[in-house]
């Protein structure tokens, strides 16, 4: 089974990486209770807005097959103009809009008009590399180095070109001329070693790696690449020792190291050790299917081929390993360039494709990310997770019908896999299609042999959809079971406690649950708002005002929270401030039903209705549950 309910596969690399993430939120009406603590509904709205601004211009040269992968849209081509300043400004504007390919085209045109401009030259070179237009980047790299001899990225691009062309002596010559600081401090030993492999100098390759051994932060790289070089040279025992040392010094086994070390063990009569290594990894990544091919291969008794045995593949591995680490350290632009270099050296390199697509996705370049994901070999274990990401990105691009179609097809394709149905439920729930979401979640649960601790978020997500579908008894059961698995999960505590208060039941327990959620997430404006709103509903208005004021400080842009504060101000007699907060809420793009309620309050003031605390859905304004014409103003 895949990882249901928001669990994530790791990005493979020499160090433990972030997730091949599923970014999920609840409906806009539930903005105080995000399904994913890392992505609020306001962030989702921003992502969608930005996604609409991304203009991707893809030509046949960008696609090896001459066609466009599924999920990639094509905008009308924008051609460069006739003036230097116009092209430069257009390029900078396109870059701000995250349309990097168009930006590169405009800046290249500007550079053609001003070829001696060193700053413009380097900016254009970097954009070409970031976009993966490596032949153009290579041509510019030589000019960059001529103007700035020590430029590390341009020099490493030239070295990559030399290795790719089999000019190993020239690659070493370039590397030898570079200072051994910054990026060069670890890339020069790695690429120098693989250049020597290209010349058949195995001892020299090991010697080139030695500087990495002296730095604690580079020891994993040293042992891993020493092992790869030794295995390529046929030095099997030395290779095994290198893999063992890499596993020993690494802070948590990464998928990439497990793949490479396990395959080595399979090739060399250590099937039991390989199986134990795979199971050790999977014990921390329950539900991952990324090692399925390795486990199936073990069952068949087949021995995998050596994956990294040439200078070109070794250099690609080096760029990938460093890129994944740079991404973890938020050096995403350099990480993206290194990922592109890895794919230039080795185009069919699924782990690097996942890495590059993930960086593009994090930069909200969703169309470009989908293009990379769609290019992953369907036989790769990464293909399935990549297809899930394509669907998620289509939804973020407001192409939810395509996303739904993709996920339904995947659910039919593999009738044992729960992930497509979970993702389908999340998308449908996010689009307020709650009944359909419940159906998808139910089908996902039916595919899971036994729900366990890691499924709390699936229960939480289904509980939200059930509650919004007015199936409260089932929703409550899901929330309670989620808390059995994760008693201190603040979002579940918040949602269930809030729902109880809105229904006028379990009030003391509900207040305690939400207070606990606030203790666990004191700076989450949505949860603080829940506490303030619960206190308001319970008549503790002075305390409610304090909490709601803090919630507005934390989430000043949220219309529901501003509306709540306005209501609390009105209750304590601060009428002018209440009207100000309601007016501000109207300026923040609220839902249509909230607009109507706020306008009624601005016209007539707050009104009371019987059992007003029992009629509102969690996350809605009290104005949406009252009828101004049914009672008198306060």
N, C-alpha and C positions, 0 to 999 in steps of 0.2 A: 504493500500500500504506500501511496505517497503521503506527504505530510499534510493532514487536513487542518482546516480552520485557521489558516494564517501561519502555520509552521513553515520554516524556510529551509531550502537546501543551501549548503555553504558554497560560496564561490571558491573554486579550487585554486590553490596557490601554495607557495612554500611556507606561508604563515597562515594561521586561521583567518579566514576572511569574513566579511559581512555577507548578508543573505542574497540569494538570487530571489529578490523579494517579491512578495505579493502585497501590494499596497492596497489596503482596504479601509473604507470608512462606512459609517452608517448613513442613513438618509439625512438630507439637510435638516429635516425637522428634528433630528436626534443629535444635533451638533454638540450638545453638552456631553454626549456619551459616545466618543469615538470607539469603533471596534478595534482600531489599531492605535496604540498610544503614540506612535511616531508620525501619524498623518491625520491632522484634523480635517474636518469638512471644509474649512476655509482654505486650507492648503490644497485640498482637492479642487476647489473652485479655481484657485489661482493656477494650478497645474493645467486644468482644462483650458483656461483662458490663454495661457502661454502656449499650450499645444496648438491652439488655433492660429497663433502667430508664426509658427515655424513653417517656413516655406522651403520645401526640399526640391531641388532641381537635380534629378538624376539622369545621366546620359548613359548610352550604351557602354561607354568606357568604364562606368562605375560598376557594372554588373558583368561578371565573367560569362554568363550565359546570354548576354545581350537583352535580357528581359528584366522585369521588376518582380521581386518577391512579393508574396501575399502580404497585405498590411502596409504597403508603401504607396503613398499618394504622390502624384506628380503635379506640380504647379506649372503654370505657363512660364516658359523660359524668359528670364529677364536678361537682356543683353547689355554689356558695358556701353558707356557713352563715349563722347568724343573729347572730354576734358579731363585733365589730371585731377583737379579738385573734385569734380563731380563723381568720378570713379572712386576716389578715396573716401569721400563722405558716404557714398552709397555702400561701399564695402564695410565701413565701420558700422553703418546702420544695420546692414544685414547681419553682422557679427553680434550686435546687441540683441537682434531678434532671434539669435541662435540658428540662423540659416548660414552655416559655415561654408557650404559649397559655393553659394552665390557670393559670399564675402570674399572667398579666395579668388573667384573669377574677376570681381571688380578690382581687388587690390593688385592682382597680376596685371590687369590692364593699366592701372595707375603706374605700376613698376615699369612696364614697357615704355611709358612716357617719361619716367624719371629713373633710369637704371642705376644711377649712382647713389640713390638714397638708401643708406645702409639699414636704417630703422625699418623702412618700408619693405626692404628686401627680406629682413629676418621675419617680420610679421607675416609676410606672404608665405615664406617657407614653412613656418610653424603651422599656419592654417592648412596648407597642402598636406602636411604630415598628419595633422589631427583628422583631416577628412579621409586619410588613407589613399591619397593620390600620390603614391610613392615615386613613380617615375618623374613626375613634375617636381616633387620635393627633392629628389636626388639631384636633379639639374640645378635647382636653386641652392642646395647645400654647398656645392663647390664654390659658388659665388659668395655665400655667407662666410665660408672659411677664408676665402681670399681677402675679405674685408675685415673679418674678425677671426684670426687664426685659432684662438682658444675656445671658440664656441662649442660647448660639449654636445648639444643635440645634433648640430650640423655635422660635426666630426663623426659621431656614432652612426649617423645615417650613411655617411660615406664608407665607413668601415663595414656596415651591413651590406652595402652595394658590392664592396670588394669580396666579401665572403660569399655572397650569392653568385658572383661571377667566377669564383674559384681563384681570386687574386689574394691568396693567403699572405704572401710576403708583404704585399702592399698594405693589407689590413694591419699587420703587426707593425709596420713602419709608421702608419698613422697613429696607432695606439701608443707607440713608444715616444712620440713627440708631445703627447698630452700630459698636462700636470696631473698628479695623483691626488686630487682633492675633489670634493663634492661627488657628483655622480660618477666621475671618472674613477674614483677610489674603489668602486666595486665593479663597474662595467668593464674597465680595461682588463683586470685579471680574468674575468669571465670570457670576454670575447677573444682576448689573447690566447687563452687556453684552447678555445675551439678553433681558432685559426691554425694553431700548431697541430691540432688533430687533423685538420685538412691537409697538412703537410706530412702526416704520419709520424710526427714527433711526439710520441706518447709521454715520455719522461719530461720533455719540455712543457707539455700541457699541464702536467701535475705541478711543475715548478711555477708556472704562471699563476696558478691558483693560490699559491702559498700566502700571499699578502692577506687574503680573506681570513685565513685561520687565526691571524693575530688579533682580529677584532671580534669581540663577543657577539656583536650584532650581526655579523656576516657569517658566523660559523655554520649555520644551517645551509646557506648557499655553498659554502666551501665543501662540506661533506657530501651534499647532494651532487654537485657537479664533479667532484672527485670520483664519486661512485659511478656516475654516468660515463666519464672518460675511461675509467678502468674497465667497465663492462664492454665498452666499444672496442677496447684493446684486447679483450679476451682474458683480462686479469680478474677472474671470477671471485676469488676469495677476497681480494682487496676491494672489489666493488661491494661485496656483501658487508664488509666492515664499514665502508663509507655510508651505506644506507642505514646501518644500525646506529652509527654515530649521529647521523642527521635526525633520526627518529628520537634519539636520546636528548639532543639539545633543543629540539623544537618545542616551543611552548604549546603543546596540544597538537595532535597529529592532523595535518591538513589532508584533504582528499587527494591532492596531487601527489604528495609524498607516499600516501598509502597505495595509490595506483602504481607508481613506479617501483616501489619496494616490493609490493605484493607480486607484481609481474616478474620481477627478478627472482623471487622465491619460487614461483611456479616453474620458471625455466630451469631451475637448478635443484630439483628434487626435494623441495621444501614445501610441499602442498599443504601439510598440516599447519605449518607456520604462517603461510599465506592466508589460509582460512581464518586462523586466529586473529591475524592482523585486520582482516576485513570485518570480522565480528566485533573486534574492539572498537573500530571506527563506528560501526552501525549501532553499537550500544549507546552511543551519544547522539545518534542521528536516526532515531527510530522512524521507520517508514520511508527512508531514503531508498530510491531505486537506482542510484548512480553506480552502485557496485554490482548490480544484477548481472551484467555481462561477465564480470570477473568470477562471480560465484557459479554461474552457469558453465563457464569454461572449466572451472575446477571439477565440476561434476562430470564433464565429458572427458576429463583427463587430457585436454589439449594444452599445449604450451604456447604462450604468446610470443610473438616476435619481439626483438629488441626495438623499442620505440625511438630512442634517441641514439643514433649510431653514426651520424655524419656531422660535419662542421656546421652545415646550414641549420639542421634541426637542433643542434646544441646551442647555437646562437639564438635561435627562436625561443628555446626553453629559457635561456638566460634573460631575454627581454621580457618574457611572460612572467617569470618568477619575480623580477624586480618591479614590473608594472603592478602586479597584484599587491605587493607590499606598499608601493607608492599610493595606490588607491586607498589602502587602509589608513594611510597617513594624510589623506585629503589632498595629496598632490595629484589631482585628477588629470590636469592637462598633460603633465609629463607622463603620467601613467597611461593616458590614452595614446600618446605618441609612441611609447614603448610597446603598447599592445598592437598598434598598427605595424610597427617594425616586425614584431613577432609574426604577424599574419602575412607580411610581405615575404618573409623568409620561408614561412610554412603556411600556405593558404588554408589547407585542410587541417586545422588545429582547433578542435571544438572548445577546449578549455579557454583558449585565448579569445575565441569568438564570443564566448559567454562573458568574459571579462570586458572586452571592448563594448559589447552591447549594454552591459550593466552600467558602465561609465556614461555612455550616451543617454541611457534611460535616466540616470540620476541627474543629468544635465537637462532633462526634459526634452531631449531630441528623440522623441518617441518613434517617429517615422524611420529615422536612421537606425535606431536600435532594432526595430522590427525587421529591417532589411538584413541586418547581421544575424539575428536569431533565425530568420527563415533560411539563411544560407548554411546552417549547421547540417552536417550529414545526417540524414534520417536514421542511419544505423547507429549513430552515436548515442550513448546513454544520456547525453545532455539534450538531445532533441526534444524529448517529451516536456521537460521543464521549460525549454525555450519556447515551445508552442503555447504553453500556459502563459508565459510572459507576453507573447504576441497578443493573446486575447485580452489580457489585463490592460495593455497599452492601447488597444483599439477602444476599449471602454473609456479610458482617460482622454482619448481623442474624440469622444462623443460619437463613436461608431459602434454603439452598443449592440445593434442588431448583428453586425458582423462578429462581434465578440461572442454573443450568445450562440450563433450558428457554429462557430469554431469549437466551442466547449461542448455543445451537444454532440457534434460529430466525434470528438475525442471520447466522450462518455460511451458512445456506441462502439467505438473502435476497441476500447479495453473495458470490458464489462466488470472487471474486478477493481478497477481504479477509482478511488473516491475523489481525488483532487479536482478533476474537471467539473464535477457536480458541486463541490464546495465553492470553487471559483464562480461557477454559474450562479449559485445562490447569492454570493456576495454582490455580483453585478446586478442581479434582479432586485435585491434588497436596496442597493444604492440608487436604483431607478424607481423606487417606491412600488415595485411590482411584488408585493409581499406574499400574496398567495402562491405565485409561481416560485418565489424564493423558498418558501416552506416546502413545496414539492421537491425542489432540487436538493435541499438539505436532507429531507427524509430519504431520498434515494441514495444520497451519500452515506448516511448512517447505516442503511441496509447493507452497504458494501463493506462495512468495517466489522470484523469478527467480534471484537470486544472493545468497547470504549474505555479509554484509559486517561491518565493525567494529561497527556499531550492534546487531548481532544476537548479541553475546556472551552477553547475559543470557538470550536464548531458548535457546541451547545449554546454558548453565548450568542453567536450569530443567529442560530435558528430561533433562540428565545426572542430576540429582537423582532425577527420577521413574524413570529407567532403573535407577539404582543401587538404589533401594528396591524395584524390581521384579525384582531379582537378574539384571539383564542387564548385567553389569559391562563386557564388552568394548565395547558400544555407549556406555555411560556414560563410560568412560574416554576414548573417542574424542571425545565431545562436550566434555568438560572440556579436553582438550588443544587442541581447535580453538578453544574460547573463549579460551584463553590465547594462541593465535596472534594473535587480534584484540586482546586486552587482556592483555599479558604481566604487568602489575603489578596485576591485579585481585585484591585481597586475599581475597575470598570464594571465588573459584575456586581460588586457591592453597591456601587453607585446606582446602577440601573435598577436593580431589584428594590433597593431601599426607596428610591424615588417613586417607583411604580406603586409600592405599598402605600406611601403617603398620599399619592394622587387618588388611590382607591379608599383611603381612610381606614386602612387595616394595619395591624402590627406597627403602630406608630413609634413606640419607644424603641423597638428593635430596628426599625427603619432609620431613625435618627442616628442610632449608634453605628449602624453599618456605614452611613454616609460620612459620619465623623471619622470613622476608621479609614475610609477611602481618601479623605482629605489629608489625614496623617501620612498616608502612603504616597500621595501625589499632591503635596501642599502648593505647588506652583502650576497645577493644571486648572486653568480658568473655568473649564466646563464642570469639573467636579466641585470646585469651590462654589460655582453658581448653583449647583444642585443643593449643597448644604444651605446656602442662603435662601433658596426657594422653599426648601422643606421647612426651615424655621419660619418663613413667611406664612406658609400654609398652616403651621401649628400655632400661629398667633404670636410668635416671639419676634415682633417686628423690629425692635431696636437692634437685636443681635443679627437679624436678617439683613438689615441695612448695612451693618459692618461687613458681613461676608460678601454681599452683593457688590459693594463698592470695591472690595478687593478683587472680585471676579472681573469687574469691568477694567480694573487696572491690568489684569493679566490677559484679558481678551477684549480689548477696547473695540475691536472691529466687528464683534458679534451682535446682531440685532436682537436676538432673544435675550441675551444677558442684559443689554441696555434696557429692554422692555421690562424685564423683571425688576431692575433697580428703580425704574420709574414707578412701578406699582408699589414697591416698598416705600419710596419717598411719599407717595400719595397717602398711604396708610398712616404714616407718622406725621402728616400735616405739612410736609415740605412740598407744597403744590407747584410752585414755580420750577423747582428742580425736577419734579416728576415730569412736567410738560417738556422740559429740556431733554430729558432722557428719552421720552417717547419720540420726540422730533428727531433726535439723533438716530434712534432705532430705524425710523423710516428712511433715513439717508443711507442705510447700510444694506440695501437690497434684501429686505426680508421676504418671506413667503407671502403669497397673495392673501391667505387667510389671516396672517398676522397683520398685514397692512390694514385690512378692514377693521380689525379689532383695535389697533392703535389709533386709527383715525376716529373711531367711535369714542375712545377715551379722551382724545384731544378735544372733541366737540362737547362731550357731556360729563367728562370726569369719570372716576371709577364707579362701578356699580356692583351691587351684591346680588348673587343668586343663591338659592338654597343649594347646599352640598357642592359649592363651587370647587372644592378641593378634590372632588371625586370624578370630575368630568373631563379634565384635561389629560392628554396623552403626555408621557414624559418628554420633556424638552420643548413643550409648547408654552406660550404665554397664557396667563390666566384670562386675558381678554378673549382668547379663542374659545373659551368654554362658557362665557357668560353672554347674556343677551341684554343689551342696553335697554331695550324696550320693555323688559320684563320686570324691572325693579326701579327703584329710585336712586338718584345720585347721592353719594355721600357728601 
